[in-house]
């Protein structure tokens, strides 16, 4: 048995009586799930879909199925040893004061702050000199169950008014309101049916730009496909029905528009996106000319283009055009032809992840082997200085406006919850602005980075985190996490749930597999569309490396992923059920032949390919988790989690996969689905629900891996 450290919760190998109890728990009866004869003939291939009826998530039959599944799942979870101890310790770990990055307008600062266990983060403001905080908006007062969340906010130019968005029960739909800062009172303005949009004030503060979709059909708010987004301008004091349509493209149903006003108020910048494709357009309108047309500055969709800021008519743009690791160019609107573009920051050996134009400088963040390196550069491209970070971690920022002297960024890593720094662009000094409270001692943990070969020989990085006094061992429980999609880089981050696992003596590993953005466009392309199998090969190779190098063993190894990461763990479950001791699938994309039918799923064709394309179809069918479950297979213990209001990844993905997994399971290991009510894809989930779900997940994993959760000091 591993040693019990005073005051800390540890996982320890179970004894024979505990193993016997586990076998008893595994003898369960699943709800009877109806199978029908639905068969699609796709590109000449007959594809059975016996659980298609579960896509009617609001039907009485589906609702009853969910009710019965939850009854079985929560009946199983409530009897797991250590579940309540885990819940109590997670509550303690979650109870720490934390701040988010501030936004300055005029002399006022705006920021979110959570005292610890508040379900939602309240929004505060303060005068720069006074340092006295005032609550501007507390979402916790807007619902009894804490499921109304703040989903975006923007102060006007002088910090007198704030436009803010609210979402309910985890939905992506946002309703916009306007609040006076001094009085804390709302104006009558109310905007509905906005999604995948921010809000940007005009320079005069008389209104703001936002994007929305047409009102969906009654009853289809959470399932109807989202097409034909439109950009509007709302003038304060008027009804939404009077909002001015700024831009639409009836000929391009998949285009979306993000409108923002430049810091000097001169231009409206329209970022034109097509689903999740990297390539985008960049349009603009000169707001100093009444009735000026919207001009298509970049309309070939041949690369990614990110507007950083402008100096007069010169636009600074970050792009991967002819630069897979990205560079920064300057475009003069007086001479916008490509032959006249000027390269400001050339492509480097590391990915240029982000950049901000502040006080006549470019503050940039590079990604070096999935961790950040930050620099201040002059507008002629020369390096002014390196900006040192505290450790092997990630930084978010810089936040500031072009005329500001100061900028803000946040550093965090696997054992550091977040330090917000104020950076003085003139002196180069970084000073702590706010600290997130520490609940664990970083000195007790070690983070290492290893590189391992994938199936095809590709070198893949992986972070491994553990307690210093919990050395690698075949008996060591290990959780392997991955994502591998949409060019998202998995950099080090802190989470209370991770801290609980580490504190318990578990090893936490993050594989930076292809499909992500760790090494730019080539790394992303290497794991998308018909190359998607590389993601699964990379992840499986990570698991095999951890076992071969003595960090863990199959009975002690769990894998976890959410959303696209849920696809990852679902596919690895079906391809290598012998390799893992437990599998966690959170809000996963699991039916790869129908993912494009609901809400924003059509946008993922850029990463997955299209089921309508014969070649893409064959690739998708080859790994689609729902279609590759094999009856009579002994699958490891598996827990699916989703929310009933998930209008990002339609919950029917999880419903259908759970039904098929239960039918296919030949062993005694549980195959369960945990459905959270009044919850969505994860955004805005109340702290209380996060703690409850994390306790259930860790209790499930501990039980599945054959480890006991002993009491902490002073507990019985």
Residue, then its C-alpha position, 0 to 999 in steps of 0.5 A: x500500500x502507498x503511504x498515507x501522507x497526513x492531511x492528503x488524500x491518496x489512492x492505494x491498491x485495493x485488497x482482495x475483499x475490495x476486489x470482490x466488492x467490485x465484482x459485485x458492483x459490476x453485476x448490473x442490469x442496464x435499461x432495455x434499449x429498443x433497437x429498430x431496423x434503420x439502415x442507411x445506404x451511403x455510397x453503396x454501403x449499408x450502415x445500420x443505425x438501430x438507435x436513431x430514435x434516440x436523436x429525438x432527445x425531447x421525445x417521451x421515449x428518449x426522456x424515459x430512456x435517459x431517466x432509466x440510464x441515470x437511475x442505473x448510473x447514479x445507483x452505481x456511483x452512490x455505492x462507490x467507496x470513497x465517493x463522498x471523501x472525494x467530493x469533500x476534498x474536491x470542494x476544499x480544492x475548488x475553494x480558492x480565490x481567483x481573478x481573471x485578466x482585467x480590461x481597462x476603459x478610461x480610468x476603470x478596470x473590469x474583471x471577473x473574480x470568484x471567492x472560491x465556491x461561487x457557482x458563477x464568476x461575478x463581474x467587478x469594476x474599480x477605479x484605477x487609483x482607488x483599488x476598491x472593488x464594486x460588484x457590477x453583475x453577479x450571475x449567481x443572483x439570476x437563477x436558483x440553481x446557478x445555471x445562468x452564466x455570464x457569456x461575454x462582456x465589453x465596456x464602452x470607450x469611457x467605461x460608463x456602460x457595459x454590454x454583457x451576454x447571458x446564457x442559460x443551462x450551458x447553451x451556446x445561445x446568448x442574450x445581450x443586455x446593457x448596464x450602466x456602470x455607476x448605477x448598476x441599472x440595466x437599460x431596456x436594450x435586449x438582444x436575442x438569438x446571438x451565438x458565436x459572437x462578441x459585442x463591440x461598441x462604436x467609438x461614440x458609445x451610442x451602440x454596438x455590433x453583434x452577430x445573430x442567427x434567425x430565430x429557430x423553429x419552436x422546439x428546435x432551439x437546441x438542435x436546428x443547424x445554424x446557418x446564415x449568420x448576420x452582422x447587425x448594429x444595435x443603437x441604444x434605446x431602440x428595439x432589436x427589430x430596428x437594428x441595422x443589418x450591416x452585412x449578410x451573405x445569402x449566397x454563403x450560408x456557412x459564413x459567419x461574421x465577427x465585427x469589431x471596431x478598431x481602437x481608434x474608432x476609424x474602422x469596422x473590421x469583419x473577420x469572416x469565418x467558415x466553420x472551423x476552417x483555419x482559412x478566413x476572410x478579412x473585410x473592413x468598413x471606413x466608419x469616418x465616411x458616411x455610407x461607406x461600403x464594406x470592402x473585401x480586403x482579403x477574400x480568397x480564403x487561402x490562409x488564416x488572417x488575424x487582425x492585430x491593430x492599425x496605425x492610420x491606414x496600415x493594418x498589422x495582420x498575423x497570418x500563415x500565408x506562406x508561413x506554416x508557423x505564422x508571421x506578421x505582415x503590414x498592409x497599407x490600405x492605400x496600396x493593398x495589393x499583395x505585391x506591396x505587403x511588408x513582412x514585419x515579423x518573419x516566420x520563426x522556428x517556433x509557432x507564433x501563437x498570439x500577438x498584440x499591438x500595444x504602445x507601438x510594440x508587438x507583444x508576442x507569444x511563441x509556442x515551443x514544444x507546447x509551452x510558451x515563450x514571450x517577447x516584446x518586438x519593435x514594429x521594425x521586427x527587431x527584438x526589444x526584450x525577452x519576457x521571462x515566465x516563472x516555469x514550464x507553463x502557459x501564458x494567456x495575453x497580452x490584454x491591452x489597447x494600442x495606446x496603453x502603456x501597460x498590458x496584462x497576461x496570466x501564467x499557469x502550469x499544472x500545479x500553479x493556478x494562475x498569476x496575473x502580471x502587469x507588464x510595463x511596455x516602457x521598462x519591460x518590468x512584470x509585476x504581479x497584479x493578482x494571484x490565484x490562491x494556492x491550495x497545493x504546494x508546487x514544490x511537492x510536484x514534478x513536471x517533465x516533458x518526454x518525446x515518444x515515437x508514434x506508429x509512423x515514427x513521428x516524434x510526439x511530446x508529452x507532459x507527465x506530472x506527479x508527486x515527487x514522492x510518487x515515483x513511476x511504477x507499474x502499480x501507479x495509477x495514471x490518467x492520460x489526457x488528449x484532444x488532437x483537433x481543430x489546431x488547439x494546443x494542449x499547453x500546461x494548465x491548472x484545474x482543481x480536479x487535476x490537483x485532486x488526482x495528483x494529490x491522490x498519488x496518481x500520475x497525470x499525462x498529457x499527450x500533444x498529439x497531431x491534429x492540435x496546434x502545437x507545431x502549426x499548420x503541418x501538425x494540425x493537417x497531420x491529424x485531420x480529415x483523412x489523416x485523423x487516424x494519426x491522432x488515435x495512433x499517437x494517443x495509443x503510442x503514448x499509452x504504450x510508451x507509459x507502460x513500456x517505460x514503467x510509469x503505469x500498466x494497463x490495469x492502472x491506466x485511464x484515458x480521458x478526453x472531452x468533445x473532440x477529445x471524447x471522439x479520441x477516447x471513444x475511437x481508442x476504446x473501440x480500436x484497443x479495448x485491451x490497452x486501458x483500465x478505464x475510459x472517460x468520454x465527455x461530451x464526445x463526437x461519436x457518430x461520425x456519419x451524422x455529426x453534421x446534421x445538428x447545430x454547428x456540427x456542419x462546421x467540423x467538416x474542415x477537421x473531419x471531412x464530409x460524410x457526403x464525400x465518398x473518400x471521406x465517408x470511408x475514412x470516417x466509417x473506419x474509425x467512427x466510435x459508434x459504428x465500430x463497437x463489436x458485440x462480444x468484446x470485453x470493453x474496459x469500464x467506461x463512463x460517458x458524461x454529457x449535458x441535456x442542453x449541449x447544443x454544441x455536440x448534440x447529446x444524442x452522440x452520447x446516447x447512441x454510443x452508450x446504448x450500443x456499448x451496453x449491447x456490445x459489452x461481453x465483460x462485467x465492466x460497467x458501461x455507463x452514461x451520466x447525463x447532467x440536467x440544465x448543463x451544456x458543453x461545459x461552458x458556464x457549468x456551475x461550480x457545484x455541478x463541476x464538483x459533483x461530476x468530478x467526484x463521480x468521475x474520480x470515484x469511477x476511475x479509482x474503483x475501475x483501476x482497483x484503488x481504494x480511497x482511504x480517509x484523510x487524517x481525522x476522517x473515519 
